[in-house]
Amino acid sequence: MAETTQTQPTPDTPTAYGWCTWHKGAADDIRLISAIEQGSGPGVSLFACGPCRDLYGLVPLTDRP
Ligand SMILES: [Zn+2]
């Protein structure tokens, strides 16, 4: 039985330390939730940490079908 209860991060979505837009603070394991396209200038990327993803039911872009 080699089952593991740990969640394995996918190779193309490494966990990162950064700014969580939802609780407005730095956090580990933030994920890109959405990238808002704007008519001019760079788009706005919204990142959320694990607790905020659970709290607000956020789904990272890379986990969507
Ligand atoms: Zn957060």
N, CA, C, O and the ligand as a Tripos MOL2 file, in Angstrom:
@<TRIPOS>MOLECULE
protein
  261   259    66     0     0
PROTEIN
NO_CHARGES

@<TRIPOS>ATOM
      1 N           0.8440   -1.1900    0.0000 N.3       1 MET1
      2 CA          0.0000    0.0000    0.0000 C.3       1 MET1
      3 C           0.8830    1.2460    0.0000 C.2       1 MET1
      4 O           1.4950    1.5810    1.0140 O.2       1 MET1
      5 N           0.9430    1.9060   -1.1070 N.am      2 ALA2
      6 CA          1.8160    3.0710   -1.2150 C.3       2 ALA2
      7 C           1.0060    4.3570   -1.3230 C.2       2 ALA2
      8 O           1.5000    5.3890   -1.7790 O.2       2 ALA2
      9 N          -0.2410    4.2710   -0.8950 N.am      3 GLU3
     10 CA         -1.0710    5.4660   -0.9920 C.3       3 GLU3
     11 C          -0.5410    6.5630   -0.0760 C.2       3 GLU3
     12 O          -0.1020    6.3040    1.0440 O.2       3 GLU3
     13 N          -0.5920    7.7810   -0.5740 N.am      4 THR4
     14 CA         -0.1680    8.9000    0.2470 C.3       4 THR4
     15 C          -1.2970    9.9050    0.3390 C.2       4 THR4
     16 O          -2.0430   10.1220   -0.6160 O.2       4 THR4
     17 N          -1.4050   10.5040    1.4890 N.am      5 THR5
     18 CA         -2.4690   11.4960    1.6670 C.3       5 THR5
     19 C          -1.9950   12.8950    1.3000 C.2       5 THR5
     20 O          -2.7670   13.8540    1.3110 O.2       5 THR5
     21 N          -0.7090   12.9910    0.9750 N.am      6 GLN6
     22 CA         -0.1800   14.3060    0.6220 C.3       6 GLN6
     23 C          -0.5920   14.6850   -0.7860 C.2       6 GLN6
     24 O          -0.6580   13.8470   -1.6850 O.2       6 GLN6
     25 N          -0.8620   15.9410   -0.9500 N.am      7 THR7
     26 CA         -1.1870   16.4480   -2.2800 C.3       7 THR7
     27 C           0.0990   16.7440   -3.0330 C.2       7 THR7
     28 O           0.9370   17.5250   -2.5800 O.2       7 THR7
     29 N           0.2380   16.1230   -4.1640 N.am      8 GLN8
     30 CA          1.4320   16.3500   -4.9500 C.3       8 GLN8
     31 C           1.2330   17.5490   -5.8670 C.2       8 GLN8
     32 O           0.2940   17.5780   -6.6620 O.2       8 GLN8
     33 N           2.1150   18.5380   -5.7590 N.am      9 PRO9
     34 CA          2.0040   19.6870   -6.6730 C.3       9 PRO9
     35 C           2.3320   19.2550   -8.0930 C.2       9 PRO9
     36 O           3.2540   18.4730   -8.3260 O.2       9 PRO9
     37 N           1.5760   19.7680   -9.0150 N.am     10 THR10
     38 CA          1.8370   19.4310  -10.3970 C.3      10 THR10
     39 C           3.0560   20.1980  -10.8840 C.2      10 THR10
     40 O           3.2910   21.3240  -10.4450 O.2      10 THR10
     41 N           3.8290   19.6120  -11.7760 N.am     11 PRO11
     42 CA          5.0940   20.2220  -12.1930 C.3      11 PRO11
     43 C           4.9380   21.6170  -12.8020 C.2      11 PRO11
     44 O           5.8160   22.4660  -12.6530 O.2      11 PRO11
     45 N           3.8360   21.8440  -13.4760 N.am     12 ASP12
     46 CA          3.6950   23.1300  -14.1600 C.3      12 ASP12
     47 C           3.0350   24.1900  -13.2810 C.2      12 ASP12
     48 O           2.8490   25.3280  -13.7120 O.2      12 ASP12
     49 N           2.6830   23.8200  -12.0540 N.am     13 THR13
     50 CA          2.0900   24.8020  -11.1530 C.3      13 THR13
     51 C           2.8070   24.7720   -9.8160 C.2      13 THR13
     52 O           2.2570   24.3120   -8.8160 O.2      13 THR13
     53 N           4.0190   25.2580   -9.8050 N.am     14 PRO14
     54 CA          4.7780   25.2360   -8.5530 C.3      14 PRO14
     55 C           4.1510   26.1440   -7.5170 C.2      14 PRO14
     56 O           3.5890   27.1850   -7.8550 O.2      14 PRO14
     57 N           4.2440   25.7590   -6.2700 N.am     15 THR15
     58 CA          3.7510   26.6220   -5.2080 C.3      15 THR15
     59 C           4.6880   27.8130   -5.0860 C.2      15 THR15
     60 O           5.8660   27.7290   -5.4340 O.2      15 THR15
     61 N           4.1750   28.8810   -4.6070 N.am     16 ALA16
     62 CA          4.9670   30.0940   -4.5650 C.3      16 ALA16
     63 C           4.6110   30.9310   -3.3540 C.2      16 ALA16
     64 O           3.5200   30.8380   -2.7920 O.2      16 ALA16
     65 N           5.5720   31.7480   -2.9770 N.am     17 TYR17
     66 CA          5.3340   32.6990   -1.9100 C.3      17 TYR17
     67 C           5.0260   34.0380   -2.5560 C.2      17 TYR17
     68 O           5.7490   34.4860   -3.4450 O.2      17 TYR17
     69 N           3.9610   34.6700   -2.1100 N.am     18 GLY18
     70 CA          3.6150   35.9310   -2.7410 C.3      18 GLY18
     71 C           2.4710   36.6180   -2.0320 C.2      18 GLY18
     72 O           2.1960   36.3670   -0.8590 O.2      18 GLY18
     73 N           1.8200   37.4800   -2.7600 N.am     19 TRP19
     74 CA          0.7790   38.3260   -2.1910 C.3      19 TRP19
     75 C          -0.5880   37.7400   -2.4700 C.2      19 TRP19
     76 O          -0.9270   37.4490   -3.6170 O.2      19 TRP19
     77 N          -1.3760   37.5670   -1.4130 N.am     20 CYS20
     78 CA         -2.7450   37.0950   -1.5830 C.3      20 CYS20
     79 C          -3.6600   38.3110   -1.7100 C.2      20 CYS20
     80 O          -3.7080   39.1670   -0.8260 O.2      20 CYS20
     81 N          -4.3770   38.3680   -2.8200 N.am     21 THR21
     82 CA         -5.2510   39.5140   -3.0730 C.3      21 THR21
     83 C          -6.4340   39.5220   -2.1180 C.2      21 THR21
     84 O          -6.9620   40.5860   -1.7920 O.2      21 THR21
     85 N          -6.8550   38.3420   -1.6650 N.am     22 TRP22
     86 CA         -8.1040   38.2570   -0.8980 C.3      22 TRP22
     87 C          -7.9530   38.7210    0.5360 C.2      22 TRP22
     88 O          -8.7730   39.4980    1.0250 O.2      22 TRP22
     89 N          -6.9000   38.2500    1.2290 N.am     23 HIS23
     90 CA         -6.7460   38.7230    2.6120 C.3      23 HIS23
     91 C          -5.7010   39.8410    2.6950 C.2      23 HIS23
     92 O          -5.3380   40.3030    3.7770 O.2      23 HIS23
     93 N          -5.2380   40.2540    1.5230 N.am     24 LYS24
     94 CA         -4.3030   41.3870    1.4480 C.3      24 LYS24
     95 C          -3.0910   41.1870    2.3420 C.2      24 LYS24
     96 O          -2.7920   41.9990    3.2180 O.2      24 LYS24
     97 N          -2.4120   40.0950    2.0970 N.am     25 GLY25
     98 CA         -1.2080   39.8170    2.8600 C.3      25 GLY25
     99 C          -0.3510   38.7960    2.1370 C.2      25 GLY25
    100 O          -0.8010   38.1410    1.1970 O.2      25 GLY25
    101 N           0.8870   38.6690    2.5850 N.am     26 ALA26
    102 CA          1.7830   37.6970    1.9740 C.3      26 ALA26
    103 C           1.4630   36.3090    2.5100 C.2      26 ALA26
    104 O           1.0670   36.1530    3.6650 O.2      26 ALA26
    105 N           1.6390   35.3060    1.6590 N.am     27 ALA27
    106 CA          1.3310   33.9470    2.0700 C.3      27 ALA27
    107 C           2.1120   32.9540    1.2260 C.2      27 ALA27
    108 O           2.5590   33.2570    0.1200 O.2      27 ALA27
    109 N           2.2620   31.7450    1.7890 N.am     28 ASP28
    110 CA          2.8560   30.6640    1.0100 C.3      28 ASP28
    111 C           1.7940   30.0390    0.1310 C.2      28 ASP28
    112 O           0.5960   30.1880    0.3720 O.2      28 ASP28
    113 N           2.2490   29.3400   -0.8870 N.am     29 ASP29
    114 CA          1.3350   28.5420   -1.7000 C.3      29 ASP29
    115 C           0.2220   29.3720   -2.3210 C.2      29 ASP29
    116 O          -0.9440   28.9790   -2.2860 O.2      29 ASP29
    117 N           0.5730   30.5020   -2.8810 N.am     30 ILE30
    118 CA         -0.4420   31.2620   -3.5920 C.3      30 ILE30
    119 C          -0.5810   30.7160   -5.0010 C.2      30 ILE30
    120 O           0.3720   30.2000   -5.5850 O.2      30 ILE30
    121 N          -1.7680   30.8390   -5.5250 N.am     31 ARG31
    122 CA         -2.0490   30.3460   -6.8690 C.3      31 ARG31
    123 C          -2.7590   31.4370   -7.6530 C.2      31 ARG31
    124 O          -3.5050   32.2460   -7.1000 O.2      31 ARG31
    125 N          -2.5080   31.4370   -8.9510 N.am     32 LEU32
    126 CA         -3.1640   32.4150   -9.8180 C.3      32 LEU32
    127 C          -4.6300   32.0430   -9.9950 C.2      32 LEU32
    128 O          -4.9460   30.9540  -10.4730 O.2      32 LEU32
    129 N          -5.5090   32.9370   -9.6120 N.am     33 ILE33
    130 CA         -6.9400   32.6760   -9.7180 C.3      33 ILE33
    131 C          -7.4840   33.2340  -11.0250 C.2      33 ILE33
    132 O          -8.2050   32.5440  -11.7460 O.2      33 ILE33
    133 N          -7.1460   34.4630  -11.3270 N.am     34 SER34
    134 CA         -7.6040   35.0290  -12.5790 C.3      34 SER34
    135 C          -6.6860   36.1390  -13.0370 C.2      34 SER34
    136 O          -6.0730   36.8340  -12.2270 O.2      34 SER34
    137 N          -6.6000   36.2940  -14.3360 N.am     35 ALA35
    138 CA         -5.8230   37.3700  -14.9140 C.3      35 ALA35
    139 C          -6.7890   38.2370  -15.7000 C.2      35 ALA35
    140 O          -7.3220   37.8210  -16.7290 O.2      35 ALA35
    141 N          -7.0030   39.4240  -15.2140 N.am     36 ILE36
    142 CA         -7.9820   40.3140  -15.8300 C.3      36 ILE36
    143 C          -7.3350   41.0550  -16.9970 C.2      36 ILE36
    144 O          -6.3580   41.7850  -16.8330 O.2      36 ILE36
    145 N          -7.8980   40.8490  -18.1530 N.am     37 GLU37
    146 CA         -7.3800   41.5230  -19.3370 C.3      37 GLU37
    147 C          -7.8600   42.9660  -19.3490 C.2      37 GLU37
    148 O          -9.0300   43.2520  -19.0960 O.2      37 GLU37
    149 N          -6.9390   43.8600  -19.6450 N.am     38 GLN38
    150 CA         -7.3180   45.2630  -19.7190 C.3      38 GLN38
    151 C          -7.0340   45.7850  -21.1120 C.2      38 GLN38
    152 O          -6.1630   45.2810  -21.8200 O.2      38 GLN38
    153 N          -7.7810   46.7970  -21.4860 N.am     39 GLY39
    154 CA         -7.6370   47.3570  -22.8330 C.3      39 GLY39
    155 C          -6.2540   47.9140  -23.0770 C.2      39 GLY39
    156 O          -5.6940   47.7710  -24.1650 O.2      39 GLY39
    157 N          -5.7160   48.5400  -22.0710 N.am     40 SER40
    158 CA         -4.3780   49.1000  -22.2150 C.3      40 SER40
    159 C          -3.5490   48.7630  -20.9910 C.2      40 SER40
    160 O          -4.0700   48.6440  -19.8830 O.2      40 SER40
    161 N          -2.2750   48.6140  -21.2030 N.am     41 GLY41
    162 CA         -1.3960   48.2900  -20.0930 C.3      41 GLY41
    163 C          -1.4640   46.8100  -19.7530 C.2      41 GLY41
    164 O          -2.2150   46.0530  -20.3690 O.2      41 GLY41
    165 N          -0.6850   46.4130  -18.7820 N.am     42 PRO42
    166 CA         -0.6470   45.0080  -18.3770 C.3      42 PRO42
    167 C          -1.9300   44.5960  -17.6710 C.2      42 PRO42
    168 O          -2.5880   45.4250  -17.0410 O.2      42 PRO42
    169 N          -2.2840   43.3350  -17.7710 N.am     43 GLY43
    170 CA         -3.4660   42.8460  -17.0790 C.3      43 GLY43
    171 C          -3.2050   42.7430  -15.5960 C.2      43 GLY43
    172 O          -2.0630   42.8450  -15.1480 O.2      43 GLY43
    173 N          -4.2560   42.5420  -14.8430 N.am     44 VAL44
    174 CA         -4.1350   42.4170  -13.3970 C.3      44 VAL44
    175 C          -4.2900   40.9550  -13.0190 C.2      44 VAL44
    176 O          -5.3020   40.3300  -13.3330 O.2      44 VAL44
    177 N          -3.2870   40.4130  -12.3460 N.am     45 SER45
    178 CA         -3.3560   39.0240  -11.9270 C.3      45 SER45
    179 C          -3.7710   38.9490  -10.4650 C.2      45 SER45
    180 O          -3.2370   39.6610   -9.6140 O.2      45 SER45
    181 N          -4.7220   38.0820  -10.1930 N.am     46 LEU46
    182 CA         -5.1970   37.9200   -8.8270 C.3      46 LEU46
    183 C          -4.7290   36.5780   -8.2870 C.2      46 LEU46
    184 O          -4.9750   35.5320   -8.8880 O.2      46 LEU46
    185 N          -4.0440   36.6220   -7.1370 N.am     47 PHE47
    186 CA         -3.5420   35.4050   -6.5210 C.3      47 PHE47
    187 C          -4.2270   35.1850   -5.1840 C.2      47 PHE47
    188 O          -4.5730   36.1420   -4.4930 O.2      47 PHE47
    189 N          -4.4230   33.9280   -4.8200 N.am     48 ALA48
    190 CA         -5.0310   33.6170   -3.5270 C.3      48 ALA48
    191 C          -4.2520   32.5010   -2.8440 C.2      48 ALA48
    192 O          -3.7220   31.6040   -3.4990 O.2      48 ALA48
    193 N          -4.1910   32.5700   -1.5120 N.am     49 CYS49
    194 CA         -3.5280   31.5290   -0.7440 C.3      49 CYS49
    195 C          -4.5100   30.3760   -0.4960 C.2      49 CYS49
    196 O          -5.6900   30.4710   -0.8330 O.2      49 CYS49
    197 N          -4.0140   29.3080    0.0870 N.am     50 GLY50
    198 CA         -4.8360   28.1270    0.3260 C.3      50 GLY50
    199 C          -6.0720   28.4030    1.1610 C.2      50 GLY50
    200 O          -7.1770   28.0760    0.7270 O.2      50 GLY50
    201 N          -5.9340   28.9960    2.3510 N.am     51 PRO51
    202 CA         -7.0980   29.2810    3.2020 C.3      51 PRO51
    203 C          -8.1440   30.1380    2.4960 C.2      51 PRO51
    204 O          -9.3430   29.8990    2.6420 O.2      51 PRO51
    205 N          -7.6990   31.1320    1.7340 N.am     52 CYS52
    206 CA         -8.6560   31.9830    1.0360 C.3      52 CYS52
    207 C          -9.3340   31.2280   -0.0980 C.2      52 CYS52
    208 O         -10.5020   31.4760   -0.3940 O.2      52 CYS52
    209 N          -8.6080   30.2990   -0.7410 N.am     53 ARG53
    210 CA         -9.2420   29.4990   -1.7900 C.3      53 ARG53
    211 C         -10.3610   28.6580   -1.1940 C.2      53 ARG53
    212 O         -11.4260   28.5160   -1.7950 O.2      53 ARG53
    213 N         -10.1200   28.1010   -0.0170 N.am     54 ASP54
    214 CA        -11.1490   27.3180    0.6660 C.3      54 ASP54
    215 C         -12.3050   28.2010    1.0930 C.2      54 ASP54
    216 O         -13.4730   27.8600    0.9080 O.2      54 ASP54
    217 N         -11.9530   29.3530    1.6720 N.am     55 LEU55
    218 CA        -12.9660   30.2480    2.2380 C.3      55 LEU55
    219 C         -13.8870   30.8040    1.1640 C.2      55 LEU55
    220 O         -15.0970   30.9060    1.3650 O.2      55 LEU55
    221 N         -13.3150   31.1590    0.0320 N.am     56 TYR56
    222 CA        -14.1070   31.8120   -1.0100 C.3      56 TYR56
    223 C         -14.4550   30.8830   -2.1720 C.2      56 TYR56
    224 O         -15.0990   31.2960   -3.1370 O.2      56 TYR56
    225 N         -14.0260   29.6330   -2.0720 N.am     57 GLY57
    226 CA        -14.3440   28.6880   -3.1310 C.3      57 GLY57
    227 C         -13.6700   29.0270   -4.4440 C.2      57 GLY57
    228 O         -14.2550   28.8760   -5.5170 O.2      57 GLY57
    229 N         -12.4250   29.4900   -4.3470 N.am     58 LEU58
    230 CA        -11.7010   29.9020   -5.5410 C.3      58 LEU58
    231 C         -11.0370   28.6910   -6.1970 C.2      58 LEU58
    232 O         -10.5360   27.7940   -5.5190 O.2      58 LEU58
    233 N         -11.0460   28.6860   -7.5060 N.am     59 VAL59
    234 CA        -10.4190   27.6060   -8.2540 C.3      59 VAL59
    235 C          -9.2720   28.1740   -9.0950 C.2      59 VAL59
    236 O          -9.4960   29.0270   -9.9540 O.2      59 VAL59
    237 N          -8.0630   27.7110   -8.8530 N.am     60 PRO60
    238 CA         -6.9370   28.2130   -9.6520 C.3      60 PRO60
    239 C          -7.1480   27.9700  -11.1380 C.2      60 PRO60
    240 O          -7.7320   26.9620  -11.5370 O.2      60 PRO60
    241 N          -6.6750   28.8880  -11.9400 N.am     61 LEU61
    242 CA         -6.8360   28.7790  -13.3880 C.3      61 LEU61
    243 C          -6.3600   27.4460  -13.9110 C.2      61 LEU61
    244 O          -6.9880   26.8480  -14.7840 O.2      61 LEU61
    245 N          -5.2360   26.9790  -13.3690 N.am     62 THR62
    246 CA         -4.6330   25.7540  -13.8900 C.3      62 THR62
    247 C          -5.4160   24.5040  -13.4940 C.2      62 THR62
    248 O          -5.1950   23.4370  -14.0670 O.2      62 THR62
    249 N          -6.3270   24.6160  -12.5220 N.am     63 ASP63
    250 CA         -7.1230   23.4630  -12.1070 C.3      63 ASP63
    251 C          -8.4700   23.4130  -12.8140 C.2      63 ASP63
    252 O          -9.2560   22.4910  -12.5960 O.2      63 ASP63
    253 N          -8.7360   24.4040  -13.6630 N.am     64 ARG64
    254 CA        -10.0110   24.4030  -14.3600 C.3      64 ARG64
    255 C          -9.9220   23.5480  -15.6050 C.2      64 ARG64
    256 O          -8.8490   23.4200  -16.1940 O.2      64 ARG64
    257 N         -11.0330   22.9610  -16.0150 N.am     65 PRO65
    258 CA        -11.0470   22.1220  -17.1950 C.3      65 PRO65
    259 C         -10.7570   22.9110  -18.4830 C.2      65 PRO65
    260 O         -10.7350   22.3330  -19.5700 O.2      65 PRO65
    261 ZN         -5.3130   34.6660    1.5080 Zn       66 ZN66
@<TRIPOS>BOND
     1     1     2 1
     2     2     3 1
     3     3     4 2
     4     3     5 am
     5     5     6 1
     6     6     7 1
     7     7     8 2
     8     7     9 am
     9     9    10 1
    10    10    11 1
    11    11    12 2
    12    11    13 am
    13    13    14 1
    14    14    15 1
    15    15    16 2
    16    15    17 am
    17    17    18 1
    18    18    19 1
    19    19    20 2
    20    19    21 am
    21    21    22 1
    22    22    23 1
    23    23    24 2
    24    23    25 am
    25    25    26 1
    26    26    27 1
    27    27    28 2
    28    27    29 am
    29    29    30 1
    30    30    31 1
    31    31    32 2
    32    31    33 am
    33    33    34 1
    34    34    35 1
    35    35    36 2
    36    35    37 am
    37    37    38 1
    38    38    39 1
    39    39    40 2
    40    39    41 am
    41    41    42 1
    42    42    43 1
    43    43    44 2
    44    43    45 am
    45    45    46 1
    46    46    47 1
    47    47    48 2
    48    47    49 am
    49    49    50 1
    50    50    51 1
    51    51    52 2
    52    51    53 am
    53    53    54 1
    54    54    55 1
    55    55    56 2
    56    55    57 am
    57    57    58 1
    58    58    59 1
    59    59    60 2
    60    59    61 am
    61    61    62 1
    62    62    63 1
    63    63    64 2
    64    63    65 am
    65    65    66 1
    66    66    67 1
    67    67    68 2
    68    67    69 am
    69    69    70 1
    70    70    71 1
    71    71    72 2
    72    71    73 am
    73    73    74 1
    74    74    75 1
    75    75    76 2
    76    75    77 am
    77    77    78 1
    78    78    79 1
    79    79    80 2
    80    79    81 am
    81    81    82 1
    82    82    83 1
    83    83    84 2
    84    83    85 am
    85    85    86 1
    86    86    87 1
    87    87    88 2
    88    87    89 am
    89    89    90 1
    90    90    91 1
    91    91    92 2
    92    91    93 am
    93    93    94 1
    94    94    95 1
    95    95    96 2
    96    95    97 am
    97    97    98 1
    98    98    99 1
    99    99   100 2
   100    99   101 am
   101   101   102 1
   102   102   103 1
   103   103   104 2
   104   103   105 am
   105   105   106 1
   106   106   107 1
   107   107   108 2
   108   107   109 am
   109   109   110 1
   110   110   111 1
   111   111   112 2
   112   111   113 am
   113   113   114 1
   114   114   115 1
   115   115   116 2
   116   115   117 am
   117   117   118 1
   118   118   119 1
   119   119   120 2
   120   119   121 am
   121   121   122 1
   122   122   123 1
   123   123   124 2
   124   123   125 am
   125   125   126 1
   126   126   127 1
   127   127   128 2
   128   127   129 am
   129   129   130 1
   130   130   131 1
   131   131   132 2
   132   131   133 am
   133   133   134 1
   134   134   135 1
   135   135   136 2
   136   135   137 am
   137   137   138 1
   138   138   139 1
   139   139   140 2
   140   139   141 am
   141   141   142 1
   142   142   143 1
   143   143   144 2
   144   143   145 am
   145   145   146 1
   146   146   147 1
   147   147   148 2
   148   147   149 am
   149   149   150 1
   150   150   151 1
   151   151   152 2
   152   151   153 am
   153   153   154 1
   154   154   155 1
   155   155   156 2
   156   155   157 am
   157   157   158 1
   158   158   159 1
   159   159   160 2
   160   159   161 am
   161   161   162 1
   162   162   163 1
   163   163   164 2
   164   163   165 am
   165   165   166 1
   166   166   167 1
   167   167   168 2
   168   167   169 am
   169   169   170 1
   170   170   171 1
   171   171   172 2
   172   171   173 am
   173   173   174 1
   174   174   175 1
   175   175   176 2
   176   175   177 am
   177   177   178 1
   178   178   179 1
   179   179   180 2
   180   179   181 am
   181   181   182 1
   182   182   183 1
   183   183   184 2
   184   183   185 am
   185   185   186 1
   186   186   187 1
   187   187   188 2
   188   187   189 am
   189   189   190 1
   190   190   191 1
   191   191   192 2
   192   191   193 am
   193   193   194 1
   194   194   195 1
   195   195   196 2
   196   195   197 am
   197   197   198 1
   198   198   199 1
   199   199   200 2
   200   199   201 am
   201   201   202 1
   202   202   203 1
   203   203   204 2
   204   203   205 am
   205   205   206 1
   206   206   207 1
   207   207   208 2
   208   207   209 am
   209   209   210 1
   210   210   211 1
   211   211   212 2
   212   211   213 am
   213   213   214 1
   214   214   215 1
   215   215   216 2
   216   215   217 am
   217   217   218 1
   218   218   219 1
   219   219   220 2
   220   219   221 am
   221   221   222 1
   222   222   223 1
   223   223   224 2
   224   223   225 am
   225   225   226 1
   226   226   227 1
   227   227   228 2
   228   227   229 am
   229   229   230 1
   230   230   231 1
   231   231   232 2
   232   231   233 am
   233   233   234 1
   234   234   235 1
   235   235   236 2
   236   235   237 am
   237   237   238 1
   238   238   239 1
   239   239   240 2
   240   239   241 am
   241   241   242 1
   242   242   243 1
   243   243   244 2
   244   243   245 am
   245   245   246 1
   246   246   247 1
   247   247   248 2
   248   247   249 am
   249   249   250 1
   250   250   251 1
   251   251   252 2
   252   251   253 am
   253   253   254 1
   254   254   255 1
   255   255   256 2
   256   255   257 am
   257   257   258 1
   258   258   259 1
   259   259   260 2
@<TRIPOS>SUBSTRUCTURE
     1 MET1         2 RESIDUE 1 A MET
     2 ALA2         6 RESIDUE 1 A ALA
     3 GLU3        10 RESIDUE 1 A GLU
     4 THR4        14 RESIDUE 1 A THR
     5 THR5        18 RESIDUE 1 A THR
     6 GLN6        22 RESIDUE 1 A GLN
     7 THR7        26 RESIDUE 1 A THR
     8 GLN8        30 RESIDUE 1 A GLN
     9 PRO9        34 RESIDUE 1 A PRO
    10 THR10       38 RESIDUE 1 A THR
    11 PRO11       42 RESIDUE 1 A PRO
    12 ASP12       46 RESIDUE 1 A ASP
    13 THR13       50 RESIDUE 1 A THR
    14 PRO14       54 RESIDUE 1 A PRO
    15 THR15       58 RESIDUE 1 A THR
    16 ALA16       62 RESIDUE 1 A ALA
    17 TYR17       66 RESIDUE 1 A TYR
    18 GLY18       70 RESIDUE 1 A GLY
    19 TRP19       74 RESIDUE 1 A TRP
    20 CYS20       78 RESIDUE 1 A CYS
    21 THR21       82 RESIDUE 1 A THR
    22 TRP22       86 RESIDUE 1 A TRP
    23 HIS23       90 RESIDUE 1 A HIS
    24 LYS24       94 RESIDUE 1 A LYS
    25 GLY25       98 RESIDUE 1 A GLY
    26 ALA26      102 RESIDUE 1 A ALA
    27 ALA27      106 RESIDUE 1 A ALA
    28 ASP28      110 RESIDUE 1 A ASP
    29 ASP29      114 RESIDUE 1 A ASP
    30 ILE30      118 RESIDUE 1 A ILE
    31 ARG31      122 RESIDUE 1 A ARG
    32 LEU32      126 RESIDUE 1 A LEU
    33 ILE33      130 RESIDUE 1 A ILE
    34 SER34      134 RESIDUE 1 A SER
    35 ALA35      138 RESIDUE 1 A ALA
    36 ILE36      142 RESIDUE 1 A ILE
    37 GLU37      146 RESIDUE 1 A GLU
    38 GLN38      150 RESIDUE 1 A GLN
    39 GLY39      154 RESIDUE 1 A GLY
    40 SER40      158 RESIDUE 1 A SER
    41 GLY41      162 RESIDUE 1 A GLY
    42 PRO42      166 RESIDUE 1 A PRO
    43 GLY43      170 RESIDUE 1 A GLY
    44 VAL44      174 RESIDUE 1 A VAL
    45 SER45      178 RESIDUE 1 A SER
    46 LEU46      182 RESIDUE 1 A LEU
    47 PHE47      186 RESIDUE 1 A PHE
    48 ALA48      190 RESIDUE 1 A ALA
    49 CYS49      194 RESIDUE 1 A CYS
    50 GLY50      198 RESIDUE 1 A GLY
    51 PRO51      202 RESIDUE 1 A PRO
    52 CYS52      206 RESIDUE 1 A CYS
    53 ARG53      210 RESIDUE 1 A ARG
    54 ASP54      214 RESIDUE 1 A ASP
    55 LEU55      218 RESIDUE 1 A LEU
    56 TYR56      222 RESIDUE 1 A TYR
    57 GLY57      226 RESIDUE 1 A GLY
    58 LEU58      230 RESIDUE 1 A LEU
    59 VAL59      234 RESIDUE 1 A VAL
    60 PRO60      238 RESIDUE 1 A PRO
    61 LEU61      242 RESIDUE 1 A LEU
    62 THR62      246 RESIDUE 1 A THR
    63 ASP63      250 RESIDUE 1 A ASP
    64 ARG64      254 RESIDUE 1 A ARG
    65 PRO65      258 RESIDUE 1 A PRO
    66 ZN66       261 GROUP 0 **** ****
